């Protein structure tokens, strides 16, 4: 079925004329080039946006007899085409979550109390919590149980406006369990309206009972060949951090994966400047995520290499840290950056509007800059988003968008689901 959305308010299209790649610097706050004035209409089918034009002109072509008088968005005609009167409400693209951990089991909410008592992420891990605890619970869970959990999380993401999400493995840490998590992730992408891409994160931690050299040997010579044979993962990721995988180990794993055709996404410099962002630049990674403590020199190298810094403000929020992503520095230097949820057992927040609100509040940026970061720029950090119109409202872009509850674009990053009254998720309306 086609959809015709008439009488739109301002539309944050994220498609400035003649611009390719991620938006940087002042481009991210240039409302004149990023937002259409009220009075436009959008014609879509199940797969993509077909036309954007003057609302009165498109109405005269498809529904000339109707006088629009809605005060809230509503369907005014259903037939071969579903026609909406948006009643002047603002429209933004479907949100893109470029860093998430969807598939896992168990509960680590008790760790919040430990953090309040001053224990660090590493100390909690050494006490038997952290990733190891989640690994034990996840290994014990069936494919059916993990699928049910994952589907519930994707439904929550969609209610918060997310229409495309990256999903990592990493809570299995054996050959069969990592394959199981990728299989669940792939199945979820088949049964959910939220489109997904998949990342192999076998190098998330060292599993209990193995030393690091033996596990790295397993990663490269056992896990990786099976992951390639399975054919689900498109990316490799490594937790490149002091105490987990160092620069040389990360490079070894990534080179082996790229030899098999995987692209690179990296966890880097979350707790200290360990050189991870600089390595991401050298390896030509798609993204260098966290990047909380990376040097300015490394950030410049990332930008020149086409590596997008993926900031995850949900992480310092749950860790009670006052060290927030240095986004203002990136804007000043015109370095490419994005935002993502980092949804995981330690950071159980899957709302990108909440992520955006954290960035606006603590990194002193505008809601429009944050919106660019969770739409066009997040899309540009993935193969699926380069040259496809993902994260934009443009002819040929995927049929995904969010209708706000008012006519103010900046309201997209309020802290609850009511800011979106309708979400079109890859051609299907989300059931609210």
C-alpha positions as CSV (number, residue, x, y, z in Angstrom):
1,X,0.0,0.0,0.0
2,X,1.1,3.5,-0.7
3,X,1.0,6.3,1.9
4,X,0.3,9.9,1.3
5,X,1.1,12.3,4.2
6,X,-0.5,15.6,3.6
7,X,-0.4,18.9,5.5
8,X,3.0,18.3,7.2
9,X,4.5,20.8,9.6
10,X,8.3,21.3,9.4
11,X,10.1,18.3,8.0
12,X,13.7,17.6,9.2
13,X,14.8,16.0,5.9
14,X,18.6,15.9,6.6
15,X,19.4,16.1,2.9
16,X,21.1,19.4,2.1
17,X,21.5,19.9,-1.6
18,X,24.8,18.6,-3.0
19,X,26.1,17.2,0.3
20,X,27.5,13.7,0.5
21,X,28.7,11.8,3.6
22,X,28.2,12.8,7.2
23,X,27.3,16.4,8.2
24,X,29.9,18.2,10.3
25,X,30.5,21.5,12.1
26,X,27.9,24.2,11.4
27,X,26.2,22.0,8.8
28,X,24.6,20.2,11.7
29,X,22.8,23.2,13.0
30,X,21.8,24.8,9.7
31,X,18.1,24.6,10.0
32,X,17.5,26.4,6.7
33,X,19.3,23.6,4.7
34,X,18.0,20.7,6.9
35,X,14.3,21.5,7.5
36,X,11.5,22.1,5.0
37,X,9.0,24.8,5.9
38,X,5.4,23.6,6.8
39,X,3.1,22.8,3.9
40,X,4.8,19.8,2.3
41,X,3.5,16.3,1.6
42,X,5.3,13.0,1.4
43,X,4.3,10.1,-0.9
44,X,5.7,6.6,0.0
45,X,5.3,3.0,-0.7
46,X,6.3,0.0,1.5
47,X,10.0,0.3,0.6
48,X,10.9,4.0,-0.1
49,X,9.9,7.6,-0.4
50,X,8.5,8.3,-3.9
51,X,7.9,12.0,-3.8
52,X,8.1,15.1,-1.6
53,X,6.2,18.2,-2.8
54,X,3.7,20.9,-2.0
55,X,0.8,19.5,0.0
56,X,-1.9,21.3,-2.0
57,X,-0.5,20.1,-5.3
58,X,-0.3,16.5,-4.2
59,X,-3.7,16.6,-2.6
60,X,-5.2,18.0,-5.8
61,X,-3.7,15.0,-7.6
62,X,-4.9,12.3,-5.3
63,X,-7.7,13.7,-3.1
64,X,-9.1,16.9,-4.7
65,X,-12.5,16.6,-3.1
66,X,-11.4,16.6,0.5
67,X,-11.0,19.7,2.7
68,X,-8.4,19.1,5.4
69,X,-9.5,20.1,8.8
70,X,-7.8,17.7,11.3
71,X,-6.4,19.0,14.5
72,X,-4.4,15.8,15.2
73,X,-2.9,13.5,12.6
74,X,-5.5,11.1,11.3
75,X,-6.2,8.9,8.3
76,X,-8.7,10.6,6.0
77,X,-9.0,7.9,3.3
78,X,-8.1,4.3,3.0
79,X,-8.2,2.4,-0.3
80,X,-5.4,1.6,-2.7
81,X,-3.6,4.4,-0.8
82,X,-3.7,5.4,2.9
83,X,-4.0,9.2,3.1
84,X,-3.1,11.1,6.2
85,X,-3.8,14.6,7.3
86,X,-0.8,15.4,9.5
87,X,-2.5,18.5,10.9
88,X,0.7,20.6,10.7
89,X,2.8,18.2,13.0
90,X,6.5,18.1,12.5
91,X,8.2,15.1,10.9
92,X,11.7,13.7,11.4
93,X,13.5,10.6,9.9
94,X,13.4,7.2,11.4
95,X,16.1,7.1,14.0
96,X,19.2,5.0,13.4
97,X,20.9,3.2,16.4
98,X,24.4,2.4,15.2
99,X,25.7,0.8,18.4
100,X,23.6,-1.6,20.5
101,X,23.8,-5.0,22.3
102,X,20.3,-6.5,21.8
103,X,20.8,-10.2,22.5
104,X,21.5,-11.2,26.1
105,X,19.8,-12.7,29.1
106,X,20.0,-12.0,32.8
107,X,19.8,-8.9,35.1
108,X,22.6,-6.7,36.3
109,X,20.5,-4.0,38.0
110,X,22.2,-4.8,41.3
111,X,25.4,-3.3,39.9
112,X,23.9,0.2,40.2
113,X,24.3,0.0,44.0
114,X,27.9,-1.1,43.6
115,X,28.6,1.9,41.4
116,X,27.0,4.1,44.0
117,X,29.5,2.7,46.5
118,X,32.3,3.7,44.3
119,X,33.2,0.4,42.5
120,X,34.5,0.9,39.0
121,X,33.4,-1.0,35.9
122,X,36.6,-3.1,36.0
123,X,36.3,-3.8,39.8
124,X,32.7,-5.0,39.3
125,X,33.9,-7.3,36.5
126,X,36.7,-8.7,38.8
127,X,34.1,-9.4,41.4
128,X,32.3,-11.8,39.0
129,X,29.8,-9.2,37.6
130,X,29.9,-7.3,34.4
131,X,30.2,-9.1,31.1
132,X,31.0,-12.5,32.7
133,X,27.7,-12.5,34.6
134,X,25.7,-11.8,31.5
135,X,27.7,-14.5,29.6
136,X,26.7,-17.1,32.1
137,X,23.0,-16.2,31.9
138,X,23.1,-15.9,28.1
139,X,24.8,-19.3,27.5
140,X,22.1,-20.9,29.6
141,X,19.2,-19.4,27.6
142,X,17.6,-21.0,24.6
143,X,17.2,-19.5,21.1
144,X,13.5,-19.2,21.8
145,X,14.1,-17.3,25.1
146,X,16.6,-15.0,23.6
147,X,14.4,-14.3,20.6
148,X,11.5,-13.4,22.9
149,X,13.7,-11.0,24.9
150,X,15.2,-9.4,21.7
151,X,11.8,-8.9,20.1
152,X,10.5,-7.1,23.2
153,X,13.6,-4.8,23.1
154,X,13.1,-4.1,19.4
155,X,9.5,-3.2,20.0
156,X,10.5,-0.7,22.7
157,X,13.1,0.8,20.3
158,X,10.4,1.2,17.6
159,X,8.1,2.9,20.1
160,X,11.0,5.4,20.7
161,X,11.3,6.1,17.0
162,X,14.2,3.7,16.0
163,X,13.7,2.1,12.6
164,X,17.2,0.7,12.0
165,X,19.6,-0.8,14.5
166,X,23.0,-2.4,14.7
167,X,23.1,-5.6,16.8
168,X,26.2,-7.1,18.3
169,X,27.0,-10.6,19.6
170,X,29.5,-10.8,22.4
171,X,27.7,-12.5,25.3
172,X,28.5,-16.0,24.3
173,X,32.3,-16.1,24.0
174,X,32.3,-19.7,22.7
175,X,32.1,-20.7,19.0
176,X,28.6,-22.2,19.4
177,X,27.2,-19.5,21.6
178,X,28.5,-16.6,19.4
179,X,26.9,-18.3,16.4
180,X,23.7,-18.7,18.5
181,X,23.5,-15.0,19.2
182,X,24.1,-14.0,15.6
183,X,21.4,-16.5,14.5
184,X,18.9,-14.9,17.0
185,X,19.8,-11.5,15.7
186,X,19.3,-12.5,12.1
187,X,15.9,-14.1,13.0
188,X,14.8,-11.0,14.7
189,X,15.6,-8.9,11.6
190,X,13.3,-11.3,9.7
191,X,10.3,-11.0,12.0
192,X,10.6,-7.4,13.1
193,X,9.8,-4.2,11.2
194,X,13.0,-2.7,12.6
195,X,15.7,-3.4,10.1
196,X,19.0,-4.7,11.5
197,X,22.6,-5.2,10.8
198,X,24.8,-7.7,12.6
199,X,28.3,-7.4,14.2
200,X,30.5,-10.2,15.6
201,X,31.9,-9.1,18.9
202,X,33.6,-12.3,20.0
203,X,36.4,-10.2,21.4
204,X,34.2,-8.6,24.0
205,X,36.0,-10.1,27.0
206,X,38.1,-13.2,28.0
207,X,35.8,-16.1,29.0
208,X,36.3,-17.8,32.3
209,X,38.6,-20.7,32.1
210,X,40.7,-19.5,29.2
211,X,43.8,-17.3,29.1
212,X,44.0,-14.5,26.6
213,X,46.4,-16.0,24.1
214,X,44.3,-19.2,23.9
215,X,41.1,-17.3,23.5
216,X,42.6,-15.0,20.8
217,X,43.7,-18.2,19.0
218,X,40.2,-19.5,19.2
219,X,38.7,-16.2,17.9
220,X,40.9,-16.1,14.9
221,X,41.1,-19.8,14.0
222,X,37.8,-21.2,15.2
223,X,35.2,-18.5,15.8
224,X,35.9,-16.3,12.8
225,X,35.8,-19.1,10.2
226,X,32.5,-20.3,11.5
227,X,31.1,-16.8,11.6
228,X,32.1,-16.3,8.0
229,X,30.6,-19.7,7.0
230,X,27.3,-18.7,8.8
231,X,27.2,-15.5,6.7
232,X,25.2,-13.3,9.1
233,X,27.8,-10.9,10.5
234,X,28.8,-7.9,8.3
235,X,31.2,-6.3,10.9
236,X,33.8,-7.3,13.4
237,X,34.1,-5.4,16.7
238,X,36.7,-5.6,19.5
239,X,36.6,-4.2,23.0
240,X,39.9,-2.3,22.6
241,X,40.6,-1.2,26.2
242,X,43.2,-1.6,28.9
243,X,42.4,-4.8,30.7
244,X,40.5,-6.3,27.8
245,X,42.2,-6.3,24.3
246,X,45.2,-4.1,23.6
247,X,46.2,-2.4,20.4
248,X,48.3,-5.4,19.0
249,X,45.6,-7.9,19.8
250,X,42.8,-5.7,18.4
251,X,44.8,-5.2,15.2
252,X,45.4,-9.0,14.8
253,X,41.7,-9.8,15.2
254,X,40.6,-7.1,12.9
255,X,43.1,-7.9,10.2
256,X,42.0,-11.6,10.2
257,X,38.3,-10.5,10.0
258,X,38.9,-8.0,7.1
259,X,40.8,-10.7,5.2
260,X,37.4,-12.6,5.3
261,X,35.4,-9.5,4.1
262,X,34.1,-8.1,7.4
263,X,34.2,-4.3,8.0
264,X,35.4,-2.9,11.3
265,X,33.6,-1.2,14.1
266,X,35.5,-0.7,17.4
267,X,34.9,0.0,21.1
268,X,37.8,2.4,21.9
269,X,39.1,4.7,24.7
270,X,36.0,4.3,26.9
271,X,38.0,4.5,30.2
272,X,41.3,5.9,29.1
273,X,43.2,6.9,26.0
274,X,44.7,3.6,25.0
275,X,45.3,4.5,21.4
276,X,42.1,2.8,20.2
277,X,40.8,5.7,18.1
278,X,44.2,6.1,16.4
279,X,44.1,2.4,15.5
280,X,40.6,2.7,14.2
281,X,41.9,5.4,11.8
282,X,44.8,3.2,10.7
283,X,42.5,0.3,10.1
284,X,39.9,2.3,8.2
285,X,37.1,1.3,10.6
286,X,33.6,2.5,10.0
287,X,33.3,3.8,13.5
288,X,35.3,4.4,16.6
289,X,32.7,4.1,19.4
290,X,32.8,5.5,22.9
291,X,36.0,7.5,22.1
292,X,35.5,9.3,25.4
293,X,39.2,9.8,26.2
294,X,40.7,9.9,22.7
295,X,43.3,12.5,21.9
296,X,42.5,15.4,19.6
297,X,45.2,14.1,17.3
298,X,43.5,10.7,17.1
299,X,40.1,12.4,16.5
300,X,41.6,14.4,13.6
301,X,43.1,11.1,12.2
302,X,39.7,9.4,12.4
303,X,38.1,12.2,10.5
304,X,40.7,12.2,7.7
305,X,40.3,8.4,7.5
306,X,36.5,8.6,7.2
307,X,36.0,7.1,10.6
308,X,33.0,8.4,12.5
309,X,33.3,8.9,16.2
310,X,30.3,7.2,17.8
311,X,29.5,8.8,21.1
312,X,27.4,6.9,23.7
313,X,26.3,9.3,26.4
314,X,24.2,6.6,28.1
315,X,27.4,5.0,29.3
316,X,28.7,7.9,31.4
317,X,25.1,8.4,32.6
318,X,24.9,4.9,34.1
319,X,28.5,4.9,35.4
320,X,27.9,8.2,37.3
321,X,30.7,9.8,35.3
322,X,31.1,13.5,34.8
323,X,33.2,13.0,31.7
324,X,30.8,13.6,28.8
325,X,31.6,13.2,25.1
326,X,33.6,16.2,23.8
327,X,31.1,17.0,21.1
328,X,31.7,20.7,21.1
329,X,35.4,20.0,20.1
330,X,34.2,17.9,17.2
331,X,31.8,20.6,16.0
332,X,34.5,23.3,16.2
333,X,37.0,21.1,14.3
334,X,34.4,19.8,11.8
335,X,35.1,16.2,12.8
336,X,32.3,13.6,12.0
337,X,30.4,12.2,14.9
338,X,27.2,10.3,15.7
339,X,25.2,9.2,18.7
340,X,23.9,5.8,19.6
341,X,22.2,4.1,22.6
342,X,24.8,1.5,23.7
343,X,21.9,-0.5,24.9
344,X,23.3,-3.4,27.0
345,X,22.9,-5.1,30.4
346,X,24.8,-2.3,32.1
347,X,23.1,0.5,30.1
348,X,19.5,-0.7,29.6
349,X,18.3,2.4,27.8
350,X,17.1,1.8,24.2
351,X,15.5,5.2,23.6
352,X,17.4,7.4,21.2
353,X,15.4,10.5,22.3
354,X,16.8,9.9,25.8
355,X,20.3,9.6,24.3
356,X,19.8,12.8,22.4
357,X,18.5,14.6,25.6
358,X,21.7,13.5,27.5
359,X,23.9,14.9,24.7
360,X,22.0,18.2,24.6
361,X,22.1,18.6,28.4
362,X,25.7,17.5,29.1
363,X,27.6,18.2,25.9
364,X,25.9,21.6,25.3
365,X,24.7,20.9,21.8
366,X,21.4,21.8,20.1
367,X,18.5,19.3,19.6
368,X,19.0,19.6,15.8
369,X,22.7,18.6,16.0
370,X,21.7,15.7,18.2
371,X,19.0,14.7,15.6
372,X,21.5,14.8,12.8
373,X,23.7,12.5,14.9
374,X,21.1,9.8,15.3
375,X,19.8,9.9,11.7
376,X,22.1,10.8,8.8
377,X,25.4,10.5,10.7
378,X,24.6,7.3,12.4
379,X,23.6,5.9,9.0
380,X,26.8,7.1,7.5
381,X,28.8,5.0,10.0
382,X,27.4,1.9,8.4
383,X,27.7,0.3,4.9
384,X,23.9,0.1,4.8
385,X,23.7,3.9,5.2
386,X,26.2,5.2,2.7
387,X,24.5,6.4,-0.5
388,X,21.2,4.8,0.4
389,X,19.3,7.8,2.0
390,X,19.0,5.9,5.3
391,X,18.4,8.4,8.1
392,X,17.0,11.0,5.7
393,X,13.6,12.1,4.3
394,X,14.4,12.2,0.6
395,X,13.2,10.6,-2.6
396,X,14.6,7.1,-2.6
397,X,15.1,7.0,1.1
398,X,13.6,4.1,3.1
399,X,10.0,4.4,4.0
400,X,10.7,5.3,7.7
401,X,9.8,8.5,9.6
402,X,8.4,9.8,12.8
403,X,5.5,12.2,13.3
404,X,5.9,14.4,16.3
405,X,3.1,15.4,18.7
406,X,3.6,19.1,17.9
407,X,5.1,21.4,15.2
408,X,8.5,21.8,16.9
409,X,11.4,19.7,15.5
410,X,13.5,20.2,18.7
411,X,10.9,18.4,20.8
412,X,12.1,15.1,19.3
413,X,14.4,14.5,22.2
414,X,12.0,14.8,25.1
415,X,12.3,11.9,27.6
416,X,9.2,9.9,26.9
417,X,7.5,8.1,24.0
418,X,4.7,10.7,23.7
419,X,6.9,13.0,21.5
420,X,6.2,10.6,18.6
421,X,2.5,10.0,18.0
422,X,3.1,7.9,14.9
423,X,6.1,6.0,13.5
424,X,6.4,4.5,10.0
425,X,9.0,1.8,10.3
426,X,10.1,0.5,7.0
427,X,6.6,0.8,5.4
428,X,4.6,-0.4,8.4
429,X,3.0,1.8,11.1
430,X,4.1,1.0,14.6
431,X,1.3,-0.2,16.8
432,X,1.2,2.2,19.8
